[in-house]
Amino acid sequence: MKISRYAAAAAITVMAGTVSAAELRLSHQWSEGDVRHQVAQMVAEDVAAAGVDLSIQIFPNQTLFKAREQYTPLSRGQLDMTVLPLSYAGGQQPAYNLTLMPGLVKNHDHGDRLSHSPFMAEIENIMAGDDVMVLVHGYLAGGFGSNKGCITKPEDVAGVSIRAAGKAFEEMLAASGASISSMASSEIYPALQSGVLDATNTSSESFVSFRLYEQLDCYTPAGDYALWFMYQPLIMNKTTFDGLSADQQTALRTAGEKAQAFYLEQAKLGDAVAAKAFSDAGVELAEMTEADFNAWRDIAATSSYPSFVAETPDGQKLLDMALSVD
């Protein structure tokens, strides 16, 4: 069945001023086996079980909207819900680029504290201006993989051809002496295989799903300290949410809270799975220390951070708020 790009946000029947029998559409780019789909599925199942005449239809694998095209239709009410890296919408709202910024998140528990901080409240205020709200907070982590020695500190990337995930990481790595090659994550494997790349920086999930352990000599997993964290929430059109009944809203929020705890647990597990996959493949593992993390942050403070501040209204205020979260 062909679904119009400009279809209504939800099929909602209004009787005597009360919302009933609503069906919401949730779009995302991930496969059914991905943790982000599992989070969406958990919310959908719990809402259905609540018996509040609310259902959520999930469209995975970019079947409804392309990966980077979901935020705009969501904000316009042409889509009800999505799970996406918020930095994808950094072109519309430069403040969102802070959600993929080196050195802002140390580990998953730190990311969880950041999600419940005044900094995130400011990000949510910006979302509200776009008619968007958060149902489930979540960060996913990543690491480094290299064929030219292990990468834990800035000097390890000098002269190395590396693919980075995001502009801010490219700026920081370039300032550390790396040669940057920009490409989609799906292109990393052949680039390593052909020698176009010496190293890469990406998510734990991508390291495993693209079998990069077959092409790398050393892997720096996300552990007590990691440099790469990307905020990837489940978000919803706010007008659609406000139009639901109180019971339906409660069901969504309750399901979201449960899914958020699951998301955090699975994010940590995903890092462990990635480390084991590389270890089982005979790849050397290298842990990042607190001193390594701080050294990277010092580089970011003279490269990525000033660039963000220059391009973003209230950028210094937002950056300071994020950095203040212990």
N, C-alpha and C positions, 0 to 999 in steps of 0.2 A: 504493500500500500504506500503510495506516495504521500508524504506529509509536507504540507506547504510551509515554507520558511517563515511565512507571515501568519501562521495559524495563531489562534488565541492562546494565551498562556495556560489556561486550564479549562476543563469542561465543568462549569460550576452552575448548579441550579439554585436559585434563590427563592425561598418560599417564606412569606410573612417576615421578611427581614432576617431570616436565619440561613446561613450557608449549609448546604447538604450535598452529599454525593459528589465530591470533587476528585478529579483525576489530575495529578501533576506529572509533568514530563521532566525527566532528569537526563541530561546528555553528558557524556564524557568521552575521552579519547582512549581509554584503557581497555585491555582485554578482560574477560570474565575472571581470569585467574589472578588479576592484579589486586593488591590490597586496597587500592582506591575504589575499585568496583565492589569489593567486599564491604567496605564502609557504606557505600550507597545502598547495597543490597540489604545490609543490616537495618538501616533506617527504614527502607521500604517494607521489610517484613514486620518490624516492630510496630510501625504505623498501621499496617493492615490488621495486625493482631489486636490492636487497641479497640477496634470496633467503633470507629468514629466516622464511618462513611468517607474515608479518605484513602486513596491509593496512589502509588507512585510507579509510573512506567519508566524503566531505565533503557536508554539507548546508548550502548557501549560502542567502542571501536569507531568513533567519529561518524556514526551512521546518521546522525541528525544534523550536527554542525561540526566543522573542522576544528582541530585542537585549539588553534589560536583565534577562533572566531566565535567563541561562546559567551564571552563577557558582555559584548555589546547587545546581542539579542536578549540575554538575561536582564540587563538593565532596562531594556525597552519593554519587558513583559512578553516577549515572543518565546521565551523559554522560562521554565519555572525554577529549575535547580541545575547545578553542575558541580563537578569536582575538578578543579584545575589549579595549576601553579599560578598564584595571583600575579606573579611578575609578568605573565603573559599579557596582562593589561597595563603594563608599565608605560606603554605609549599613550594611553588615555589618562592615566593617573601616575605621574612620575614617582610619587611617594611609594607606590607598590614595589618599586625596584629595591627597596630596603628589605623585602622579604626574600631576596636572593642576593645577599651581600656578604662577602667574606669577613669572618671574625665577629659577627654579631651573635652567633649561637655556638656554644661550646660542645654541647651534647643534648640528648633528647630531653632530659629533665629540665635543662636550661631553656630549651625551646618551649616546653610546656609552661614554664614560668613567664616567658615572653608573651605567650598567647593570652595570658591572663593579666597582663600589665597595662599601665596607662598608655604605653606606646601602642599596643594593639587596639586599645579603645580609640585612639586617634585615627588609626587605620580604618577601624569600623565606622567612625564618623564620616570619613571620606567615602566609604562604600555607600553609606546611607544617602549621601548626596547623589549617588547614581541609582538609588532605589534598590540597593543590594544589601543583604544581611548574611551573617555567618551562622550556620547551624552546627558545624563540626570544625574545630581547629585541628591542625595537624602539620607537623614538619617531617620531611623525609631527609635522610642524610646521604652523604656520598664520600668518596675518597679519591685517591690518586692511584694510577697504575703506570708503570714505566718499564722500558727496556734499556734505560741508561742509568742504572742505579736507583736505589729506593728514594722516594720523595717524602720527606717529613718536614723540611725547613726551606726557607727561600733560596738559599744558595744551591740547593739540589736541582733547581730547574734552569740554572744558567746554561745557555747554549742548547737547551732541549726544545725540540719541536713538539708542542703540546696543544691538544684541543681542550678548551675550557668550556664550562657550562655557564654562559651568561657574560654580559659585557663587563660587569664589575670584576669578575674573576679574570677575564682577559687583561684588564687594566693592571690588576695587581701582579699577575704572572709576568706580563711584559716589563713591569717596573723591576721585577726580580731577575730579568735577563733572559727570559724564555722567548722563543719564537712562536707566535700564535698562529694556529690553523683553525679557522672556523668551519664547522660542518655539523650536520645533524648527527644525533647519537647513532642512528642506523648505519652511518658511514664510517664509524670508528674502527670496526673490525678490519675491513679491507685496507684502510689507511695504515693501520699498524702492520698488517701482513705485508704490504708493499714497501714499508719503510718511510712513507710520507709523514707518519707520526712516530715520535719516540715515546710519547706518553699521553695520558688523557686524565681528565678530571670530570667525573660524572656521578650519578646516583648509584647507590648500592644495588638497586633493582636493575639498572641498566648494565652494570658490570656482569650480573648473572644472566639476565635475559639475552644479552648479545654474546654470551660465552667468551668474554674478553680474557678469561683465564687461559684460553688457548693461545693467546698472542702476547702475553705479558710475563716478564721475569720477576717483577716485584709489585706487591699490592699494599697500599696503605689504607686499611679499613677505618671505618668510623668506630671509635671506641670511647674511652673516657674523654678524649678530645678529638674533634673533627672540624675541618674548615668549611666544608660544603654542606649547607642546610638550605632547603627550599620549602617555603610555606605553601601547602597545597590543601586548602580547606574545601569543605562542602558548603556552598553558598546558595542563596535563594533570593528570588525577586521579593522585595519587601512588601510591595502592594498586594501581591498574591497571598503572602503570609497574613497580612493584616485583614484580608477579605475572608479568611477562614473563621470557623467558629472557635470559641474558647477551648472546647474539648479537642478540636483538631490541632490547634496551636500547641496545646499542652502535650499532645501525643508526639508531635514533631520535635519539640524541645526535649522531651524525655528520651526519645529514640536517639536524638543527637548526642545527648550526654553519655549514653551507653556506648554509642559508636566511637565517641572521642576517646574513651578509655581503651577500647579495643585498638584503635588506630595507633595510639602511643605504644601499646604493648607490641603490636605487629611491626611497627617501625624499628623498634629495638631488635626484634627477632630477625627482621630482614637483613640488618647489618651482620648479625651472627651467621646467618645462612650464607651471605656473600663471603665472609672470611673463611668459612669452612670449605666452600666451593673452591676457592683459590688454594687453600692449604691442601685439599685432597688432590688438586691438579699438580702439586709439587711447586707452586709459586711461593717465593719468599714473602713473608709478611713483615711489615715495618710499622710500629705503633708511633703515633704522634704524641709528644709530651706537651705539658703546659707551656714550657719554654718555647717549643716549636710554634705552638698556637699564637703565643704573644708576639713572636718574631714576624709571623705572617700579618698579624693585626697592625704591627708597626708599619709594614709596607703598605697595607691598605690605607692607613691613615694619611699617606702622602700621595696616593694614587686614586683608588676607587672612591674613597670618602669625599675628597674635594670635588671630584667630578659629579658625584651625586648632588652635593650641596649646591653646586653652580647651576644645575639643571632643574632643581626642585623648589617650589615655593615652600617656605618654612623647613627647608631641608636640614639645616643645622639643628633646629629644634627637635625634629623627628629623630635624627641620628643620635643626638645626645640622650633622648629618652630611651632609645633602644640600647645604647651602650651602658646606661645606668642600671639595667636589670642584671642582678648578680646571679 
